[in-house]
Amino acid sequence: MEKAKKCVFCEIVAGRAKAYKVYEDELSMCILDIAPFTEGHCLVIPKRHAQFWHDLTEKEIECLFKTARMVAKKMLKQYNSDFICMYARGRRIPHTHIFPVPTASRWPSQIPKARVLDQPAMNIDLFSTSLAAAGIQLPKDRVIDGKDMLPLLSGKDKSSPHEFIYFYKGKQLQAMRSGNWKYQLKHYVYYSPMGKKQGPWLFDLAKDPNESYNVIGLYPELARKFEKQTAAWQKNFDRGLK
């Protein structure tokens, strides 16, 4: 109860703190964010204090996501957005809140309309791509792993600038991708037999996008290429940390 008394969202629900209210019903409330990512960025919160969405009752979850969907539909119409980005939070402010954020990914003079790409990219590329779009050079005092994706998006290039893409769980490297190939390192898994590391695995994503068939036995040379790259990457991983 003490935590709830100090919660800014609980204060807003109780009417003791100011907020611009967009919508409310019996169990949920939608307010504008005070530091919006984009115009129209809202927060959808449950009226009862609960830190994480999985702490809510079934009825509260249904109501919360129903409100988020309703608000998202209105955002799409109001802001002519391509889509509404949505994610759930509850750590920095320990009260469940959903971010519906109007999102557009258009640049008609540079990126052709309705262009569909099947080349791999990651969120780390947003930084490099954004700086390139603004005409700003990358920092030179550190290694930047993200790549400028504008040539690919514009059609000047046909393939991803990444030779390899790396997937981590926390600080542990668990998988790598190169083109249509994905290599998963030996690691703990969440199915039987549990308690011991399994793998490695190699998947041909062009034929097996669900990663169901391990073909490492059919392509041993390719597996060795991934193993060599894994060793080199892990050896030099901290070279650019700041």
C-alpha positions in Angstrom: 0.0 0.0 0.0 2.9 2.4 0.8 4.3 1.9 -2.7 0.9 2.7 -4.2 0.7 6.0 -2.2 3.9 7.1 -3.8 3.0 6.1 -7.3 2.4 9.0 -9.7 -0.1 7.0 -11.7 -2.1 6.2 -8.5 -2.0 9.9 -7.7 -3.4 10.7 -11.2 -6.2 8.1 -10.9 -7.1 9.5 -7.4 -7.2 13.0 -8.8 -4.4 14.3 -6.6 -2.0 14.8 -9.6 -2.7 16.6 -12.9 -2.8 14.8 -16.2 -4.5 15.3 -19.6 -7.1 12.6 -19.6 -7.9 11.1 -23.0 -10.3 8.3 -21.8 -11.3 6.3 -18.8 -13.6 3.5 -17.8 -14.2 1.5 -14.7 -10.8 -0.2 -14.7 -8.5 1.7 -17.0 -7.4 5.3 -17.9 -5.6 6.8 -20.9 -3.5 10.0 -20.4 -1.1 11.9 -22.6 2.6 11.4 -21.9 4.3 14.4 -20.4 7.5 13.7 -22.5 6.0 12.2 -25.8 8.1 10.4 -28.3 5.8 11.7 -31.0 2.6 13.7 -31.1 -0.2 11.8 -29.6 2.0 9.5 -27.5 -0.3 8.2 -24.7 -0.1 6.0 -21.6 -2.8 3.5 -20.8 -2.8 2.5 -17.1 -4.9 0.3 -14.9 -6.7 2.1 -12.1 -5.6 -0.4 -9.5 -1.9 -0.4 -8.6 0.0 -3.3 -10.1 3.6 -3.1 -11.2 3.5 -5.5 -14.1 0.8 -6.4 -16.6 0.9 -10.1 -15.5 0.0 -9.0 -12.0 -3.4 -7.8 -13.3 -6.7 -9.8 -13.1 -8.1 -11.3 -16.3 -10.8 -8.6 -16.4 -8.2 -5.8 -15.9 -6.0 -7.2 -18.7 -9.0 -7.4 -21.0 -10.0 -3.9 -20.2 -6.5 -2.4 -20.4 -5.7 -3.9 -23.8 -9.2 -3.1 -25.1 -8.6 0.6 -24.2 -5.2 0.5 -25.8 -6.6 -0.9 -29.0 -9.4 1.7 -29.0 -7.0 4.5 -28.6 -4.7 3.1 -31.2 -7.5 3.0 -33.8 -8.2 6.7 -33.1 -4.5 7.5 -33.4 -4.3 5.9 -36.8 -7.1 8.1 -38.1 -6.0 11.3 -36.4 -2.3 11.2 -37.3 -2.3 9.2 -40.5 0.2 6.8 -38.9 1.6 3.7 -40.6 1.1 1.7 -37.4 0.9 2.1 -33.6 4.0 0.9 -31.7 2.9 -0.5 -28.4 4.8 -2.0 -25.4 4.2 -2.6 -21.7 6.3 -1.1 -18.9 6.4 -1.2 -15.2 10.0 -0.8 -14.0 11.0 2.9 -13.8 7.5 3.8 -12.7 6.4 0.6 -10.8 2.8 0.7 -12.1 1.8 -1.1 -15.3 1.5 1.3 -18.3 1.1 0.7 -22.0 2.7 3.0 -24.5 0.7 3.4 -27.7 2.9 5.6 -29.9 1.9 6.8 -33.4 4.6 5.7 -35.8 5.4 6.6 -39.4 8.2 5.3 -41.5 7.9 7.3 -44.7 10.4 9.4 -46.6 8.9 9.7 -50.1 11.9 11.6 -51.6 14.3 8.9 -50.5 12.5 5.6 -49.9 10.1 4.3 -52.6 6.5 3.7 -51.5 5.5 0.2 -50.6 9.0 -1.1 -50.7 9.3 -4.6 -49.1 12.7 -5.9 -47.9 13.7 -9.3 -46.8 17.2 -8.4 -45.7 18.2 -8.6 -42.0 18.6 -5.5 -39.9 18.4 -4.8 -36.1 17.5 -2.0 -33.8 21.1 -1.1 -33.4 20.9 0.2 -37.0 18.5 2.9 -36.0 21.3 5.1 -34.6 23.6 4.9 -37.6 20.7 5.3 -40.0 19.3 8.3 -38.2 22.6 10.0 -38.1 23.2 9.4 -41.8 19.7 10.8 -42.6 20.5 13.9 -40.6 23.9 14.3 -42.3 25.9 13.7 -39.1 29.0 11.6 -38.9 29.2 8.6 -36.5 31.3 9.1 -33.3 35.0 8.2 -33.9 35.9 7.4 -30.3 34.1 4.1 -30.2 33.1 1.1 -32.3 29.5 1.5 -33.7 28.1 -1.9 -34.6 24.9 -0.5 -36.2 24.9 0.1 -40.0 23.5 2.8 -42.2 20.4 1.1 -43.8 19.5 4.1 -46.1 21.2 2.6 -49.2 19.2 -0.6 -48.7 15.9 1.3 -47.9 16.3 3.5 -51.0 17.1 0.7 -53.4 20.7 1.7 -54.1 21.9 -1.5 -52.4 20.3 -4.9 -52.7 21.7 -6.6 -49.7 22.1 -5.9 -46.0 25.4 -4.1 -45.0 25.8 -6.7 -42.2 28.0 -9.7 -42.9 27.0 -11.1 -39.5 24.3 -10.1 -37.0 24.6 -11.1 -33.4 21.9 -12.1 -31.0 22.4 -11.8 -27.2 20.5 -12.9 -24.1 21.8 -10.5 -21.5 25.6 -10.6 -21.9 25.6 -14.1 -23.5 26.0 -14.5 -27.2 23.5 -17.1 -28.3 23.1 -16.8 -32.0 24.5 -15.3 -35.2 23.0 -14.7 -38.7 24.7 -14.3 -42.0 22.4 -14.0 -45.0 19.8 -16.7 -44.9 21.8 -18.8 -42.4 21.4 -18.7 -38.6 23.8 -20.4 -36.2 22.7 -20.9 -32.6 25.5 -21.5 -30.2 25.4 -24.2 -27.5 23.3 -22.8 -24.6 20.7 -23.7 -22.0 17.2 -24.1 -23.4 13.7 -24.1 -21.8 12.6 -27.5 -22.8 13.5 -31.1 -22.0 16.2 -32.1 -21.3 16.6 -29.1 -19.1 19.6 -28.3 -16.9 22.3 -28.8 -19.6 23.5 -26.9 -22.6 22.3 -28.1 -26.0 23.3 -27.3 -29.6 24.9 -25.9 -31.7 22.3 -25.6 -34.4 22.4 -24.4 -38.0 19.2 -23.3 -39.8 18.5 -22.4 -43.4 16.0 -19.5 -43.0 15.2 -19.4 -46.7 13.7 -22.9 -46.5 13.0 -23.1 -42.7 12.0 -19.7 -41.3 10.6 -21.4 -38.1 14.0 -22.8 -37.3 12.7 -26.4 -37.0 15.3 -28.4 -38.8 19.0 -28.4 -37.7 21.1 -28.9 -40.8 24.5 -28.5 -39.1 25.5 -32.1 -40.2 24.9 -31.2 -43.9 27.0 -28.1 -43.9 30.0 -28.7 -41.6 32.2 -26.1 -43.4 29.6 -23.4 -42.9 29.3 -24.3 -39.3 33.1 -24.0 -38.9 32.9 -20.6 -40.5 30.4 -19.5 -37.8 32.5 -21.1 -35.1 35.6 -19.1 -36.2 33.6 -15.9 -36.4 32.2 -16.5 -33.0 35.6 -16.9 -31.5 36.9 -13.7 -33.2 33.8 -11.7 -32.2 33.9 -12.7 -28.5 37.7 -12.1 -28.3 37.3 -8.5 -29.4 33.8 -7.7 -28.1 34.9 -5.2 -25.5 37.1 -3.3 -27.9 34.7 -0.4 -28.3 32.8 -0.4 -25.0 32.4 3.1 -23.4 
